[in-house]
Amino acid sequence: MENSLLDAGTSGAIPLEPILSEELEDWLKCQQSKTKRWVDANGFNAKPGKICLLPDDRGNLARVLLGVGEVEDPWSLAGLPKQLPPGTYRLECNWQPETLERAAIGWNLGAYNYSVYRPHEERHVSLVLDAHCDASLITNQATALRLVRDLVNTPAADLMPADLAASARSLAEKFDAEFGEITGDALLKANYPAIHAVGRASCHAPRLIDLRWGNMEHPRVTLVGKGVCFDSGGLDLKSSANMRLMKKDMGGAAHALGLARMIMAAELPVRLRVLVPAVENAVAGNAFRPGDVLASRAGISIEVENTDAEGRLVLADALTDAAAEKPELLLDFATLTGAARVALGTELPAVFCNDDELAHSLMGSAQAEIDPVWRLPLHAPYRRLLKSQIAEISSAGKTPYAGAITAALFLQEFVPQGIPWAHFDLMAWNLENRAGRPAGGEAMGLRGIFRYLRGRYS
């Protein structure tokens, strides 16, 4: 892994000292005059992300000062792997182990580069982990979050449903999990008509990916991820600007697989199932149309309001299948609505939940992990906006308002009462470069969700 994290016993590392800007003056009072002059000459003010390289008497790098804003910021070290000279470094501070672990994950993600299609010169910059840190937890989370980024960043030409299935199969093999898939017209025979309808117009056959892991005696936890590998909008074709990023429309599937990797690597005592309906929403003579009435696995007839609201259709069949086993916990992930991004912006995932205690716990874990999500309501009166004149439900409302809520209410129709369920509507993409978070595919909310799962099942 780039810019590896090294064991605590590694010797010869260069000290890395974080300093809050308001503490710089007091720190300088305790230093030799030559150090004060050097810091002043370099204009170091300890602002977040700023560094100062301190040499020894021979001109070798002896110490690095790092400006930090908040000690708890998981991205406090994230800019360093691409700023520091090649070498091995260790933190010299009194941060709590949990803070150190988050910072180490941030360091690792700060070294991330998606360089499949262009040359990339690897920089050998390593961080020695503190002895109090859980090294396996750090590596597990960083690897899973990189997996999500890699999947979302991959162009659709190289990540169609079969390729997404291959990635899931590889994950299953690594952790000795069961893997299965239902492909093409076999979806109709197995009663997944909505998945088939959305994906049938593509030359890349639609499929339902199914991964199972864990002891049958353990509590059932099921993850569902929207796997629309490319979304043209179907016959309700997207504009070129809105289509440009639609390789990321399988971001929900990437999140489900990334979280599954965290769960399996940590060996949480759960019976895990991951369902990914994988399709391309394409245009052809056999594409589903606005106004069509689709069958669903639940037996609920769906009138298609807009073919660009396809993600909820494939999720409907997958959620119905997931709910049939009555899992103790059901989570789904989807790049579902622009309305959620209008409400919360691109960096804050929306969560809808049918269980107040579960929602409160998820929000608390996300806040504690500094990996925020924000709850939006399943406002029942808006269910009327999904009324159809000829089917049991419409796939979308006719009004431009409350789009994220009506999408979540649509999904709720396929989750029977009594099953604790949370739906995450997320961007899965950074629009700009920030330390540790380059423009491109991004894992959102997973550290917080995994914290909740560890607390519940460890």
C-alpha positions in Angstrom: 0.0 0.0 0.0 1.3 3.5 -0.9 3.0 5.4 2.0 2.7 2.4 4.3 1.9 2.6 7.9 4.7 1.0 9.9 4.8 -0.9 13.2 5.4 1.0 16.3 8.8 -0.6 16.8 10.3 1.0 13.7 13.4 3.0 14.5 15.0 6.0 13.0 11.8 7.9 12.3 11.7 11.7 12.0 9.6 13.3 14.8 6.5 15.1 13.5 5.1 17.6 16.1 1.6 19.0 15.7 1.1 22.5 17.0 -2.1 24.5 17.4 -1.7 28.1 16.1 -2.6 29.5 19.5 0.1 27.4 21.2 3.0 28.4 18.8 4.1 31.4 20.8 4.5 29.3 24.0 6.2 26.6 22.1 8.8 29.0 20.7 9.6 30.3 24.2 10.9 26.9 25.1 13.2 26.6 22.0 16.8 27.7 21.3 17.2 31.0 19.6 18.4 29.4 16.3 15.2 27.4 16.2 13.1 30.5 16.7 15.0 32.3 13.9 14.5 29.4 11.6 10.8 29.2 12.3 10.4 32.9 11.8 12.4 32.9 8.6 10.2 30.2 7.1 7.0 32.2 8.0 5.6 29.2 9.9 2.4 30.3 11.7 1.0 26.8 12.6 -2.1 27.3 10.5 -3.8 24.0 9.7 -1.9 22.1 7.0 1.3 24.3 7.2 4.6 22.6 7.9 8.1 23.7 8.9 11.1 21.4 8.3 13.7 21.9 11.0 17.3 20.8 10.2 20.0 19.6 12.6 23.5 21.0 12.8 24.5 19.0 9.7 21.6 20.2 7.6 19.7 16.9 7.8 16.0 16.9 8.5 15.6 16.6 12.3 12.0 17.4 13.0 8.8 18.6 11.3 6.3 21.1 12.7 2.7 20.7 11.6 0.0 23.3 12.1 -3.3 21.7 13.1 -6.7 23.3 13.7 -8.5 20.8 15.8 -6.7 17.8 17.4 -9.7 15.5 16.6 -9.7 16.4 12.9 -9.2 13.1 11.1 -7.6 14.9 8.2 -5.0 16.7 10.2 -2.2 14.6 8.7 -3.8 13.9 5.3 -1.8 16.5 3.4 1.6 15.3 4.6 2.2 12.3 2.4 2.3 14.6 -0.6 4.2 17.4 1.1 6.9 15.8 3.1 10.3 14.6 1.7 10.6 10.9 1.3 11.3 9.2 4.6 9.8 7.7 7.8 8.0 9.8 10.3 6.4 9.4 13.8 4.0 11.6 15.6 5.3 13.2 18.8 2.2 14.3 20.7 -0.1 13.3 23.5 -3.2 12.6 21.4 -5.6 9.9 22.6 -5.3 6.5 20.8 -8.6 7.0 19.0 -7.5 10.3 17.7 -4.2 8.8 16.6 -6.0 6.0 14.7 -8.2 8.5 12.8 -5.2 10.6 11.9 -3.4 7.5 10.7 -6.3 6.6 8.4 -6.3 10.2 7.2 -2.6 9.9 6.5 -3.1 6.8 4.4 -6.0 8.3 2.4 -3.9 11.4 1.9 -1.5 9.2 -0.1 -4.3 7.9 -2.3 -3.9 8.2 -6.1 -6.1 6.7 -8.7 -3.4 6.1 -11.3 -4.7 3.2 -13.4 -4.6 5.1 -16.6 -1.5 7.3 -16.2 2.0 6.9 -14.9 2.4 7.7 -11.2 5.6 8.0 -9.3 5.2 6.5 -5.8 6.6 8.6 -3.0 8.0 6.6 -0.1 6.6 8.5 2.9 5.7 6.3 5.9 4.2 6.9 9.3 5.2 4.9 12.3 2.1 3.9 14.2 1.8 4.7 17.9 2.1 1.6 20.1 -1.4 2.4 21.6 -3.1 2.3 18.2 -5.0 -0.7 16.8 -3.0 -1.2 13.7 -5.4 -3.8 12.2 -8.3 -1.4 12.6 -6.4 1.3 10.8 -5.3 -0.9 7.9 -8.8 -2.5 7.6 -10.6 0.8 7.4 -8.1 2.5 5.1 -8.1 -0.5 2.7 -11.9 -0.6 2.6 -12.2 3.1 2.0 -9.6 2.9 -0.8 -11.7 0.1 -2.4 -14.7 2.3 -2.5 -12.7 5.1 -4.1 -11.2 2.8 -6.7 -14.6 1.3 -7.7 -16.3 4.7 -8.0 -13.3 6.2 -10.0 -13.2 3.3 -12.5 -14.7 4.4 -15.9 -17.9 2.6 -16.9 -16.2 0.9 -19.8 -14.2 -1.0 -17.3 -16.8 -1.4 -14.6 -20.0 -2.8 -16.1 -22.2 -5.3 -14.1 -20.0 -8.3 -14.9 -16.9 -6.3 -13.7 -18.7 -5.2 -10.5 -19.6 -8.9 -9.9 -16.0 -9.9 -10.4 -14.9 -7.4 -7.7 -17.5 -8.8 -5.3 -16.4 -12.3 -6.1 -12.8 -11.4 -5.4 -13.8 -10.0 -2.0 -15.8 -13.1 -1.3 -12.8 -15.3 -2.1 -10.5 -13.2 0.1 -12.7 -13.7 3.2 -14.1 -17.2 2.4 -17.6 -15.9 1.8 -20.3 -17.4 -0.5 -20.8 -15.7 -3.8 -23.7 -16.0 -6.2 -25.3 -14.1 -9.0 -28.4 -14.2 -11.2 -27.9 -12.8 -14.7 -29.9 -11.7 -17.6 -33.2 -13.4 -18.4 -32.7 -15.6 -15.4 -33.7 -12.6 -13.3 -37.3 -13.0 -14.7 -37.4 -16.7 -13.8 -36.1 -15.9 -10.3 -38.7 -13.1 -9.9 -36.6 -10.0 -10.0 -38.6 -8.2 -12.8 -37.7 -4.6 -11.9 -34.0 -5.3 -12.0 -34.4 -6.9 -15.4 -36.6 -4.1 -16.7 -34.0 -1.4 -15.9 -31.0 -3.3 -17.2 -32.4 -5.2 -20.2 -31.6 -2.5 -22.8 -27.9 -2.7 -22.2 -25.6 -5.2 -24.0 -24.2 -5.7 -20.5 -26.6 -8.1 -18.9 -28.2 -7.0 -15.6 -27.6 -9.2 -12.6 -28.2 -9.5 -8.9 -24.9 -10.0 -6.9 -25.3 -12.0 -3.7 -22.5 -12.3 -1.1 -22.9 -14.2 2.2 -20.5 -14.5 5.1 -20.4 -15.5 8.8 -21.9 -18.0 11.2 -25.5 -18.9 10.6 -26.2 -18.6 14.4 -25.1 -14.9 14.5 -27.5 -12.0 14.0 -28.4 -11.2 10.4 -27.1 -7.9 9.0 -27.9 -7.2 5.4 -26.4 -4.5 3.1 -27.9 -3.5 -0.2 -26.1 -1.2 -2.7 -27.4 0.4 -5.8 -25.2 -0.8 -8.6 -26.1 1.3 -11.7 -22.8 1.1 -13.5 -23.8 3.8 -15.8 -26.9 5.9 -16.0 -27.8 7.6 -19.3 -31.2 8.4 -17.9 -32.8 5.9 -20.2 -35.4 7.3 -22.6 -35.7 10.3 -20.3 -32.1 11.0 -21.4 -29.9 13.0 -19.2 -28.2 16.1 -20.5 -24.5 15.7 -21.3 -23.5 17.7 -18.2 -25.6 15.6 -15.9 -24.4 12.4 -17.6 -20.7 13.2 -17.2 -20.3 11.7 -13.7 -22.7 8.8 -14.1 -19.9 6.3 -13.8 -20.3 7.0 -10.1 -24.0 5.8 -10.0 -22.8 2.5 -8.6 -21.4 4.3 -5.6 -24.0 2.7 -3.3 -22.7 -0.7 -4.4 -19.2 0.4 -3.7 -20.2 1.5 -0.2 -21.9 -1.8 0.5 -18.8 -3.7 -0.6 -16.5 -1.4 1.3 -18.5 -1.8 4.5 -18.7 -5.6 4.0 -14.9 -5.7 3.8 -14.6 -3.8 7.1 -17.1 -6.3 8.7 -15.4 -9.4 7.4 -11.8 -8.2 8.1 -12.8 -7.3 11.7 -14.6 -10.7 12.0 -17.7 -9.1 13.6 -20.0 -11.8 14.9 -22.8 -11.3 12.3 -24.4 -13.3 9.5 -23.6 -10.9 6.7 -25.4 -10.7 3.4 -24.7 -8.2 0.6 -27.1 -7.7 -2.3 -26.1 -5.5 -5.3 -28.5 -5.1 -8.2 -26.1 -4.3 -11.0 -27.3 -2.8 -14.3 -26.6 -0.2 -17.0 -29.5 2.1 -17.6 -29.1 2.3 -21.4 -31.2 3.3 -24.4 -32.3 0.7 -27.0 -35.5 -0.5 -28.6 -36.4 -2.7 -25.6 -35.7 0.0 -23.0 -38.4 0.5 -20.4 -40.5 3.7 -21.0 -42.1 6.5 -19.1 -45.7 5.4 -18.3 -44.9 1.7 -18.3 -46.2 -0.4 -15.4 -43.5 -2.7 -14.1 -43.9 -5.8 -11.9 -41.8 -6.1 -8.8 -40.6 -9.0 -6.6 -42.9 -7.8 -3.9 -45.9 -8.1 -6.2 -46.4 -4.3 -6.1 -47.1 -2.8 -9.5 -45.0 0.4 -10.3 -45.9 3.0 -12.8 -42.7 4.6 -14.3 -42.9 8.3 -13.9 -39.3 8.9 -15.2 -36.8 6.4 -16.5 -34.0 8.5 -14.9 -35.4 7.4 -11.5 -34.2 3.9 -12.0 -32.1 3.3 -8.9 -35.1 2.9 -6.7 -36.6 0.3 -9.0 -33.6 -2.1 -8.8 -33.4 -1.4 -5.1 -37.0 -2.4 -4.7 -36.4 -6.0 -5.8 -33.2 -6.3 -3.7 -34.8 -4.8 -0.6 -37.7 -7.3 -1.0 -35.3 -10.2 -1.2 -33.3 -8.9 1.8 -36.4 -8.3 4.0 -37.7 -11.9 3.3 -35.0 -13.2 5.7 -36.0 -10.8 8.4 -32.5 -9.4 9.2 -31.9 -7.8 12.5 -30.5 -4.8 10.6 -31.0 -3.7 7.0 -28.9 -0.9 5.5 -29.0 0.3 1.9 -26.7 2.7 0.1 -27.4 4.7 -3.1 -26.5 7.7 -5.1 -30.2 8.1 -5.4 -31.3 11.8 -5.7 -30.0 15.2 -6.5 -32.6 16.5 -4.1 -30.6 15.1 -1.2 -27.6 17.1 -2.5 -29.7 20.2 -2.8 -30.8 19.8 0.8 -27.5 18.9 2.4 -24.8 19.6 -0.1 -22.4 17.1 -1.7 -20.4 16.3 1.4 -23.1 15.3 3.9 -25.0 12.0 3.2 -28.7 11.9 4.0 -30.0 9.0 6.1 -33.6 8.0 6.4 -34.6 5.5 9.0 -37.8 3.7 10.2 -36.4 3.2 13.7 -35.7 6.2 16.0 -33.3 4.3 18.3 -31.3 3.1 15.3 -31.2 6.5 13.7 -30.1 8.1 17.0 -27.3 5.5 17.4 -26.1 5.9 13.8 -26.0 9.7 14.1 -24.2 9.4 17.4 -21.5 7.1 16.0 -21.1 9.3 12.9 -20.6 12.3 15.1 -18.1 10.5 17.4 -16.1 9.3 14.4 -16.3 12.8 12.8 -17.8 11.1 9.7 -21.2 12.9 9.6 -24.5 11.9 8.2 -27.8 13.8 8.6 -31.2 12.4 9.2 -34.1 13.5 6.9 -37.7 12.5 7.7 -39.8 9.7 6.2 -42.6 12.2 6.2 -45.7 9.9 5.7 -48.1 12.6 4.3 -45.8 12.9 1.3 -46.7 9.3 0.3 -49.7 10.8 -1.5 -47.2 12.2 -4.0 -46.4 8.7 -5.2 -50.0 7.9 -6.1 -50.6 6.4 -9.5 -53.9 6.3 -11.4 -53.2 2.9 -12.9 -50.7 1.1 -10.6 -50.2 0.6 -6.9 -47.4 3.2 -6.7 -45.6 5.7 -9.0 -41.8 5.5 -9.2 -41.5 9.3 -8.5 -43.6 12.3 -7.6 -44.8 14.7 -10.2 -43.7 17.7 -8.2 -40.0 18.9 -8.0 -40.2 19.2 -4.3 -39.2 16.7 -1.5 -37.5 14.4 -4.1 -35.2 12.7 -1.5 -38.1 12.0 0.9 -40.4 10.6 -1.8 -37.6 8.4 -3.0 -37.1 7.1 0.5 -40.8 6.6 1.0 -40.9 4.6 -2.3 -38.2 2.3 -0.9 -40.0 2.0 2.4 -42.9 0.3 0.6 -40.6 -2.7 0.0 -39.4 -3.0 3.7 -42.0 -4.7 5.9 -42.7 -3.2 9.3 -40.7 -4.6 12.1 -37.4 -4.7 10.2 -35.0 -1.9 11.4 -33.9 -0.2 8.2 -31.7 2.8 7.2 -31.3 4.2 3.8 -28.3 6.3 2.9 -28.6 8.7 0.0 -25.1 9.9 -0.8 -22.9 11.7 -3.4 -19.9 9.2 -3.4 -17.9 11.9 -5.0 -15.6 14.9 -4.1 -16.1 17.9 -6.4 -12.8 19.5 -5.3 -9.4 18.6 -3.9 -8.9 18.7 -0.2 -6.3 17.1 2.0 -6.9 13.4 2.0 -10.0 13.9 -0.2 -9.0 14.3 -3.8 -11.6 15.2 -6.4 -13.2 11.9 -7.5 -14.8 8.9 -5.9 -15.3 9.0 -2.1 -16.5 6.8 0.7 -19.0 8.8 2.9 -20.3 7.8 6.3 -18.7 4.4 6.4 -16.3 5.0 9.3 -19.3 6.2 11.5 -21.5 3.3 10.4 -18.7 0.8 11.1 -18.2 2.3 14.6 -21.9 1.7 15.3 -21.6 -1.9 14.1 -18.5 -2.6 16.2 -20.2 -1.2 19.2 -23.3 -3.2 18.6 -21.7 -6.5 17.7 -18.2 -6.7 19.0 
